[in-house]
Amino acid sequence: MRHWRVPHGFSDLEAFAASNIAVDVGSLCTPSGTHPALLRRMLALPMRLVFCEKPLSIGPDAGRAIAADYTHARRPLAVNYTRRWNRTFVGLRDDIAAARWGQLLSATGMYSKGVLNNGSHMIDLMRFLVGELEPVAVAGRRVDWSADDPTVDAVLRTAAGAAVHLAAGDARRWCSSAPSCRSRTRVRGSVSVPRRPTPPASASSVRRKKPKPPGASSSRMR
């Protein structure tokens, strides 16, 4: 606190409540299972806005109840799905809505590290880009990060009937920073692009020096 020149600090919400200090934004960055109880407690504290790390809750019923409580209290509540505020994605959403490239036929998004804590980013991004989604089927699952949060392959559907595919990656095999991967993969945002192999040397790409005649000198006479 001294380093960042923060004038007040508290060990928990109750210590903050006892201080009678009001703040503009309360940010909740605790394990997902603790969100419902802490969000309800924060609703009674002097905070103009609450910013919550995703997901809002472990189950949908608790999430809906929290949203209803904040709506009733007229307290703004934002979840950390920050791609909704990214100008690039806003522009892409507008282009899709305007059918700039034609009618949407299908969409695919890849993710890893669990459908709840990490995949919810992709699900929310797809909802932002193409509208509300209806689940259709789950094809498979793997545990690549946490046993209580599997990564699943799934198919969803837009209101217009376009299929949205959630492709499950595997965080244990993700190739982004390991030295053995750097020669094979470039990571651009959320898309992994394989490098093109270097073409072999050929007569058209390599100039061969002509052999020098016997006794020739490489120096120039002035």
Backbone hydrogen bonds, N-H to C=O, Kabsch-Sander energy under -0.5 kcal/mol:
donor,donor_aa,acceptor,acceptor_aa,energy
5,R,1,M,-0.7
5,R,2,R,-0.6
6,V,1,M,-2.3
16,F,12,D,-1.6
17,A,13,L,-2.8
18,A,14,E,-2.0
19,S,15,A,-0.6
19,S,16,F,-1.0
20,N,16,F,-0.6
20,N,17,A,-1.0
21,I,16,F,-0.7
23,V,46,P,-2.5
26,G,49,L,-2.5
27,S,25,V,-0.5
28,L,26,G,-0.5
28,L,51,F,-2.8
29,C,27,S,-0.7
34,T,31,P,-2.0
35,H,32,S,-1.5
38,L,34,T,-1.7
39,L,35,H,-3.1
40,R,36,P,-1.9
41,R,37,A,-1.8
42,M,38,L,-2.5
43,L,39,L,-1.4
44,A,40,R,-0.6
44,A,41,R,-1.1
45,L,42,M,-1.5
47,M,45,L,-2.1
48,R,23,V,-1.4
49,L,24,D,-1.2
50,V,76,P,-2.1
51,F,26,G,-2.9
52,C,50,V,-0.5
52,C,78,A,-3.2
53,E,28,L,-2.6
63,G,59,G,-1.6
64,R,60,P,-2.5
65,A,61,D,-2.1
66,I,62,A,-2.2
67,A,63,G,-2.3
68,A,64,R,-2.3
69,D,65,A,-2.3
70,Y,66,I,-2.4
71,T,67,A,-2.2
72,H,68,A,-2.6
73,A,69,D,-1.9
74,R,70,Y,-0.6
74,R,71,T,-0.9
75,R,70,Y,-2.4
78,A,50,V,-2.6
80,N,52,C,-2.1
81,Y,79,V,-3.1
82,T,80,N,-0.8
84,R,81,Y,-1.6
85,W,82,T,-1.8
86,N,83,R,-1.2
90,V,86,N,-2.3
91,G,87,R,-2.4
92,L,88,T,-2.0
93,R,89,F,-2.5
94,D,90,V,-2.1
95,D,91,G,-2.2
96,I,92,L,-2.4
97,A,93,R,-2.5
98,A,94,D,-1.9
99,A,96,I,-1.3
100,R,95,D,-2.6
102,G,99,A,-1.2
107,A,163,A,-2.0
109,G,165,H,-2.6
111,Y,167,A,-1.9
115,V,150,P,-2.6
118,N,114,G,-1.2
119,G,114,G,-3.3
121,H,118,N,-1.4
122,M,118,N,-0.7
123,I,119,G,-2.4
124,D,120,S,-2.5
125,L,121,H,-2.3
126,M,122,M,-2.6
127,R,123,I,-2.3
128,F,124,D,-2.3
129,L,125,L,-2.3
130,V,126,M,-2.9
131,G,127,R,-1.8
134,E,157,R,-2.5
136,V,155,V,-2.7
137,A,155,V,-1.7
139,A,153,D,-2.1
140,G,153,D,-1.0
142,R,151,T,-2.1
144,D,142,R,-0.8
146,S,149,D,-0.6
149,D,146,S,-1.7
151,T,142,R,-3.3
152,V,150,P,-0.5
153,D,140,G,-2.0
154,A,166,L,-1.9
155,V,137,A,-2.8
156,L,164,V,-3.0
157,R,134,E,-1.8
158,T,162,A,-2.4
159,A,132,E,-0.5
161,G,158,T,-1.5
163,A,105,L,-0.9
164,V,156,L,-2.8
165,H,107,A,-3.2
166,L,154,A,-3.0
167,A,109,G,-3.0
167,A,165,H,-0.7
168,A,166,L,-0.6
169,G,111,Y,-3.7
169,G,167,A,-0.6
173,R,170,D,-2.1
174,W,171,A,-0.6
176,S,174,W,-0.8
181,C,178,A,-1.9
182,R,178,A,-0.9
182,R,179,P,-0.6
184,R,181,C,-1.9
185,T,181,C,-1.9
186,R,193,V,-1.7
188,R,186,R,-0.6
188,R,191,V,-2.5
189,G,187,V,-0.6
191,V,188,R,-2.4
193,V,186,R,-2.4
193,V,191,V,-0.6
195,R,184,R,-2.1
205,S,202,S,-0.8
206,V,202,S,-1.7
208,R,206,V,-0.6
216,A,213,P,-2.0
